[in-house]
């Protein structure tokens, strides 16, 4: 990883007037063919893998608990000759499903299992972000991706061994996933020019929605055909394959990248020259604790991820129970909000950068406006869901609109930490992930409790609580949110704890 003096020495050899303009023109012609956009696409693939591994249990659990006994074996006396290829395939599918066990888990147990991915996750973000910021994100993210993908392959065995072992495995897997989701933001400190920050981070972040879409789209089909264990085998294998791309192609900064053009390298380095992005070993802890703009982002993360984890965990269950859809249709319908959200995340990032580059709105105005849109409208939509449950088309329309509009938060409060303290990005992202995972540990458990108490009014209470939490976070952020680099994040001498 390059240090601050290395970057400053590189910048010192560049004329910030002529060369920056030349490099900027060259990179604008390159567009999405640039190395930095290629990096965003690789990170998108990594996020895709991680979120398929987060969501696969949400779709598989509907098959894991639907029955208390495996399907009966086909009667041998009524079977047609095995020479018929179609009958042979149908027989094979039945054998696969018969070998997939089902469990008698109560709604409370299901909520605990779904939440367990976040139980230990709040311990890992700060160390992961700090280590990634100091030593580079390449090996932190790569190791987390491999561990999470490898453990995904063993979830069916853990489920057979018992609920306790399954919960422990998912806790470890959640810690590994945190390494990926936290460490990757340290890369953008060295790679993302300020005017492209929103689009690059949202392209990478859209992998979360894309992964959720794919696993929900094909997960139900896999469960109905070859059995729910293959949901874990397939997506765990994809994650392991992603590691083969990650390690040889990713570098922590453009200065050391072997394939980047000289023009793009000059453009990135000069764009970031005015910011102090060099990480430090010590942290201004006292100043951070007193910083209301930082607390505004922390509170916003907790509240927005409360709703996100509730929707991510319970969308398949809601569609299956309310719309009475079968497993395959439930997966397909559950996937629709996520694919629309994936597209809207990228469009939101492009729109935010457009408004900023054309100086139409100030940066803080963009952050607050996008956050307000991404919180208020989805909250109203979700609270209205119980009143349109009789209409399948309206229910799906509301779910899709909620996912599409809430994606604007990715260009609002959720990326604001890069604005206020770029030199502490790794640490702050880790701190923010702590608040996000605390919300993720609480919200599905609370939702499971409400649903188990009253199946009819439980969903209404889940949506009301989520909306109340989300709007409370928005109010706090609108009051205290800022977008300028904070004094404690500038290069100076502090008295550290």
N, C-alpha and C positions, 0 to 999 in steps of 0.2 A: 504494500500500500504506500502511495506516495505521501510524503509529509508536507507540512505547510511550507518550509523553506524550499523544497523541491519545486512545488507549484509556483512559488514566487520567483524562483530563478528562471523557470520556463516563461513566465509572463514577462520577466525583465528583458527577454530576447525578442519580444514582439512589440511592434508599434501599435498601440491601442487604437489609433485612429484609422490608419490605412488598412492594416492587416485584418482588423476585426470586421471592418465593412466588407472587405474582400471575402473573408471566411464566411461571413453571414450570408452574402449573396450565393456563395457556392453551396452552403448547406441548405439554403432555401430552395435551390434547384433540386437538391437531392430528395428533400421531403422525407417520405417514409422509407427510403432506401438507405438512410444514414445508419451508422453503427449504433447510435444511441436509441433509435427506434427499433433496431433489431434486438438490442438488449431488452427493451420494453416488451417485445413479443416473446422472448425467452422467459422473462419473468411472468408474463401472462400464462405461459404453459405451466410454469411451476405453481402458480396460484390455482390454475385449473386442476392440477393433480391434488393439491392440498384440499381444495374444497370438495372434490369428488370423494375424498377420504373422510371429510367431515359430514357430508350429506348422505353417504351410502347407507349409514345406519338408519337415517330417517325414513328412507324408502323400504329398506329391508325389514325393518321392525314390524311393518304391517303384515308381512308374510311370516315372520318369526313367531307372532302371537295370535294369528288368525285362527289357528286350530290347535287343539291340545293333543292331537294324535296325527301321525303321518297318514297320507292318503292310502286307501286300500290298494293292494296289488291287483292288477287285472286278472280276471279269471282265465286260467289256461285253456279251459275247454271252449271258450268263445273266441279265442285268438285266431286271427286269420294267418295264413302261411307267412313265415318270416321272409320269404322271398320277395314279398311286396315291400318296396323300399319305403313307401309312405307309412305303412303300418309299422315297419321296423323303427322308423324315426319317432313315431308316436309312442311306441313302447319304450324307446330309449329315454324320451322326455319324462315319461311316468316314472321310470326307474330313478332318474336324476332327482325328481321332486320327492320321491319316496325316501331317498337318502338324506333329504334336508329336514332336520328335526324342527319341531315347533315347541314353544315354551309357554307355560301358564304364568305370564307376568302380569301383575296388576298395573293399572295406570300409574300408581305411585312409583312402582319399580321401573316402569318404562321411563318416567320423568327423570329418575335418578340416573339411569343408564345414559339417557340422552344428554344429561347435564355433566356427566362424569368427565367428558372430554375437557371440561374447563376447570375441574376441581384443583388440579395442580398447575394449571397454566399460568395463574397469576404469580407463581414463584419464579418463572423463567424469563419473562420479557425483559426486565431490567438488566440482569446479567447478560442476556443474549444481545440486547441492543448496545450495551456498553462495550462488550468484547468485539462486536462487529464494527463499532465506530472506531475503536483503537487499532485493531489488527486487520480489518477488512471483512467484508460480508461474504466473500466467495466460499470459504470453507464452513462458516457458520450456517449459511443457508443450505449449502450442499449436504452437510451432515444431517441437518434436520429433515430435509426432503427424503434422504435415504432411510433414516430410522422410521419415520412415519409410514413410508411406503412398505417397508419390510414388515412392520408390525401389523399392517392392514391384512397381510396374507394370513395371519394367525388368528384373526378374530373368530372365525367359525370354530376353531379348536377351543378357544377360550370360552366361547358361549356354551359348548358342550361340557366343559369342566366346571362351570358354575358361574353365578352372577358375580361373586367376589373377584374371581380372576379376570373376568371380562371388564369389570370396572377398573381394576389395577392397570390392565393393558391399555385401556382408553385414556387413563390419566397420563401414562408415560407417552402415549402417542400424542396427546394434546400438548405436552411440553415440547416435543420435537416439532410439532406444527408451529408453535410459537417462534421457534428459532428461524423458521422460514418467513413468517409474516412480519416479524420484527426486524430481522437483520437486513432484509432487502432494501429498506429505506436508507440505509447508510450508503448504498451505491449511488442514489440520486443526488447526494450531496456533492459528488464529484462529476456526475454525468448530466444533470438536468440544468440547462440554462434557465434563468428565472422566468423568461417569457414562454417557456415550453414546459414548465413544471407541472401544470395541471394536466396537460394532455399526456405526458409521459407516464405520470403516476396513475392516471385513470386507465390508460391502455393496459398497463401491468395489472392494475386492480380489477379490470373487467374479467380477468381469468376466474375470479371468484364466482361471478354470476354465470359465466360460461360453463364452469365445472358443475355448478348446481343444476343448470339446465340439462346437461348431458346425462348426469347420473340419474336425474328424475325421469328423463325421457326414456332411457333404455333400462333403468333399474327395475321398473315394474315388469317389463317384458322378460328380463333375465330371471326374475323371481318366478314368473308364471311358467317359464319354459324349462330352463336347466336347473333352477333352484337358487335360493337366496345366497348360498355361500359364494357363488360365482360373481356376485356383485363385488365382493371383497377381493377375490382372486384377480379379477380383470383390472380393476382400478388400482390395486396395489402394484400390479405388474407394470402398468403405465407409469406410475410414479418412479419405479426403479429405472425404467428406460429413460425418463427425463434426466436422471443423474448423469447419463452418458453424454447428454448435450451440455449440461451445466458446467462441469469441471473443465473441459477443454476450451469453451467459448467465452466464459465470463472472466472479466478482469475488474479489479476494484476501482480503477480510474483510467481515463483516456490516455494519460501520459505513457502508460506501459502497455497499451493494447497493440498487438502486432499488426492488425489489419486495418486500423483506422487511418483515414487520409490526413495529410498534414493540415489541410484547410479546416476540416471538422474539428481536429484537435485544437487548433488555434481559436476557433470560434467558441468552443466549450470553455477552454481555459480563460480566455479573455472575458467571457460573459460572467464567469464566477470570480474574476479577479477582485471585484469591489466588495465581495463578501468574505468574511473570515470564516471559512468552513473547516479549518484545521482542527481536529478533535484534541481535547486536552485530557490528561490523566485525572485531574481533579475537577470537582464539580461545585458550582456555587449553590449548594443545597439550601442555605438560608434564604438567599434571594429567590430561588425557585418556589419555596414554600410561601413566600409573601407575594408572589406574582399573581395577580387576579387574571390577567390574560391567559396565563397557563392553566389556572384553575377553570377558566371558562371552557377551554378545550377539553380538559379532563372530565368535567361534568357532562359536556356534550357527548363525548365518547361513551360514557356509561349509559346515558339515556338512549342514544341512538342504537347502540348495540343491544340494549335490552329488547327493543322491538325487533331488531334484525335476527337475533338468536331465537326468539319466539317463532317468527315466521319461518325461519330456516328449518327448525326442528318439527314444527307442527303443520306445515302446509299440506303434506301428503295425508296426514291423519284427518285434518279438517275436511279436505275434499272427499276422502273416503267415507267419512261418517256423515257429513252433511249432504253431499251430493249422491251418496250411495253408489259411488263408482267402484268398479272392480279394480284389482291391483294394477293391471296394465294401463287402464284409462286414467286411474288416479296418478300414476307416474307421469303420463303425458300431459295431463292438465296441470299438475304441479310444476312442470317444467316451463310452461308458458310465461309466468311472471319473471322468471330468471333470465330467459333469453332476451326479453324486452329490456330488462334492467341492464344486461350486458351492453346492449347497443346504446342505451341512454347514458350510461356512465361515460363512454367514450365521447359521445356528442356533448355531454355537459362539460367535459374537460376542454374540448376544442372551443366551445362557446366561451368559457371562462377566460381562456388565453386570448381569444379574439377581442373580447371586451377590454382586457387589460392592455394588449398591444396597440389597440386603436385609441387608448386613453378615453374610452367612453365612460367607464366607471373606475373609481379608485379600488385598490386591491381589497381593502377592508369591506367596502360596499359589496363587492362581488362575493366575498366569503359569507357575509351575513345574509345577503339576498338568496344565494343558493341554499344556504342552511334553512332559512325560513320556508322556502318553497318545498324543500325535501322533508320537512317535519310536519308542517301544518296540514297540507293537503292529504298526505297518506294517513295521518291521524284521523281526520274527518272521514275518509273513505273506510278505514277499518272499523271505526265505531259504527258505521252504517251497515256493515256486513250482516249482522244477525237479522236485520229487517228485510233483506233481499234474498234470504236463504231459500225461499220457495222458487226463485228463478235461477236456474243453473247458469244461464248466459250472463245475467247481471252479477252473480257471484264471481264468475271468472273475469268479467270485465273489471270489477272492483279490485280483485287481486292483482291483475296485470297493471292497472293504473297505479296502484299503491307502490308496486315494485319499481315501475318506470320513474315515478316522480321522486321517490326516496333516494334514487341514485344520484340526485343533484348534491346531496350531502358530501359525496366524495370530492367535489370541487369546492366545498365550503369548509365547515369546521374540521372535517376529518383530515384535511391536508394542511391546515393552518399552522401546525407546529413547525413545518419547514420554513415558514415565513418569519416566525418570531425568534427562532434560535437554530439556525442552520448548523452551527458548529457542535451542537449537542443533539443532533437528529437521532442517532442510534439510541442514546439513553432515553430521550423523550418518547420515542416510539415504543420502547419497552415499557415505560411508565404508563403510557396510554393503553397499551395492550393489557396491563394489569387491570385497569378499570373496565375494559371491554370484556375480559374473561370473568371478572367478578359478576358482571351483568349476565354473562352467558351461563354462569354456574347457578344463578338464582332464578332467572326468568323461565326456563323450561320446567324447573321443579315447581315453581309457583303455578304455571299453566297446568301442569299435570294435577296439582292439588285442586284447582278450581273445576277442572273438567270431571274429576272423579267425584266431586261433591254433588254436582248437578250437571247432567249432560246437556240440558237445554240452555240454562242460563250461564253455564260455566264459560262457554265461548264468549258470551257478551262481556262477562267480567274480565276475561283475559284481554280483550281488545280495549276495554275502558281503562284498565290499569296501564297497559302499554302506551296508550295515547296520553294519559296524564303524566307518566314519567317522561315521555318524549317532549311534550310541550314545556314542562318545567325546565328541562335542560336547554331548550331553545331560548326561553326568557333570560336565563342566566347568561347565555352566550351573547345574546344581543346587547346586554347591558355592559359586559366586561370584556368582550372579545376585541382584540387588536391584531394588526397585520404587520406592524413595523418591528424591526429587530430590537429586542429588549436590551436594556443596559447591561443586565447580568450575562447576556449572551455575547457581548463584545469582548475583544481581547484586552484584558486588563488584569490587575492583580486583585485577587479576592482573599478574604479570610475564610477558609473552607472548614467545613465540619469534618 
